[in-house]
Amino acid sequence: MKNKVVELLKWLPSEGEDIEIDWPKVHKSIGVDHTNWLITQPKEKCQLVLLRNDMYCQLAAEFYDDAALINYHLMWAK
């Protein structure tokens, strides 16, 4: 399986900003249960990643296992 990335939150960073995840904003956006589920998954199945390019920062879930991705979509479909 190729890695599958699911975007959770995207924001414009301030100039010169150290990248810090605003966990209260994440919890408000996707929910505490959703966040906790992602954090407790085995790292060989999925993990949270922080991506940054010139325009924005992005918190995403990166999946390495088909079954974990299917389970994710069944539990947290929007």
Summary of the structure (lengths in Angstrom):
residues: 78
radius of gyration: 13.0
end to end distance: 23.1
largest distance: 39.3
contacts: 176
relative contact order: 0.27
helix: 35%
strand: 28%
